[in-house]
Amino acid sequence: MSRLRFEDLSLRDKVTHTGLKLTSAAMMVLLVMLLSYQFVNQRQALAEGITAHAMVVGSNGSAAIVFGNADEAYETLASLQHVPDITWAAFALNDGHELAIYRRDTTEEVVNHDGIEEIGWQSLLVRRPVALHGQVIGSVAVHASFASLYRRLAVQALFGGLAAVVGLFLSFIFSRRMASGIVRPLQNLVKLTERVRTYQDFSLRATVYGSDETGRLARSFNDMMDQLESHDARISAELQQRRLAQQQLNQLAYQDPVTGLYNRHYFKEKLETAVAEVTRYATSCAVLFIDLDDFKIVNDTLGHETGDSLLILVAERLRETLRSTDVVCRIGGDEFAVILENEVSADQAGQVASNIVAALSSPFYVDGRRIGVGASLGISLCPDHATDTASLLRKADIAMYQAKGSGKNNYHLYDHDSENA
């Protein structure tokens, strides 16, 4: 018997064949899209996680690198053993000498790699510099395998394929009886699948018209979408947790816990950047040292809790007084510092200092107590007074003590003649 052409088939057969083809295409597109989406996101999440581990281990191992302590460096690297995807990690000094290496599998060969970061199809190598007080003291390298990722994807592909086969089989059995009722739901399902693929909107669901085969297909689609949406939500939550963890690390590294201002570490890094820009672009910047007058008396008489509350109020006034582009930091107990950038003249720096003195001269109220402290400010300019951070800081400090010596609650611009007088 000759094979009938599609045009010669009955309408029911046409609908049946067409429905099966559309259903197959929809399920395959969805399955491929799901596996592709999961592969990309899991691979990216693993890469970000390994990078975060490298940064944390590098920070924890900085002391061991400085002192060349191989045992302590190895213990730091060995903390990665709870991360099953990591195969080896190593610390290296600036001269390229290997300080310590950790291998999950002692038979595995560690291959030297000059790249900073490489993501392949089988593995990931992350190399990050290790810095202490702004200076690079060595590097850390972490190597991870994607084997577990591929195993998970293989299992998901297997179950997804079985689910697709079962769905197609059931669709074929019942489509011949319910051809007229299947046409419209299948068309809607195909359109919905296209929308999911195009817009990556995993909240979309198919309308279930009944408990027949078409309804089952729609429910199977919705179940898969539920899994996809749930998985997407978990990945998003994990990424958000990593971002929060990174923000917390940044806060610990750069934020003063009492006032919420930037701390001394951030101040030094920012000042180095500002001085470098002055040298590169022939511009100018200024450093203002602020020391609260008689703050020790407040601490000694009213207690440290009151002193901390006063520091918080001082920080608020400094924020209100300065521009959003100015950098204000707490660098010590009652010491603050401000960096002014972008073509700052002596007159402009003096005006800012005068505004700060005026703002801090007004009394503060802590727990109903009226407290007056005031402030003494010292100003140094780059490049007028110095072109390196150490000299700028020293001269701003000298100017601040000159302001204190002239009666406190005042500011003083660094003057070379006054220093040598």
Secondary structure, 3 states (H helix, E strand, C coil): CCCCCHHHCCHHHHHHHHHHHHHHHHHHHHHHHHHHHHHHHHHHHHHHHHHHHHHHHHHHCHHHHHHCCHHHHHHHHHHHHHCCCEEEEEEEECCCCEEEEEECCCCCCCCCCCCCEEECCCEEEEEEEEEECCEEEEEEEEEEECHHHHHHHHHHHHHHHHHHHHHHHHHHHHHCCCHHHHHHHHHHHHHHHHHHHHHCCCCCCCCCCCCCHHHHHHHHHHHHHHHHHHHHHHHHHHHHHHHHHHHHHHHHHHECCCCCCECHHHHHHHHHHHHHHHHHHCCCEEEEEEEECCHHHHHHHHCHHHHHHHHHHHHHHHHHHCCCCCEEEECCCCEEEEEECCCCCHHHHHHHHHHHHHHHHCCEEECCEEECCCEEEEEEEECCCCCCHHHHHHHHHHHHHHHHHCCCCCEEECCHHHHHC
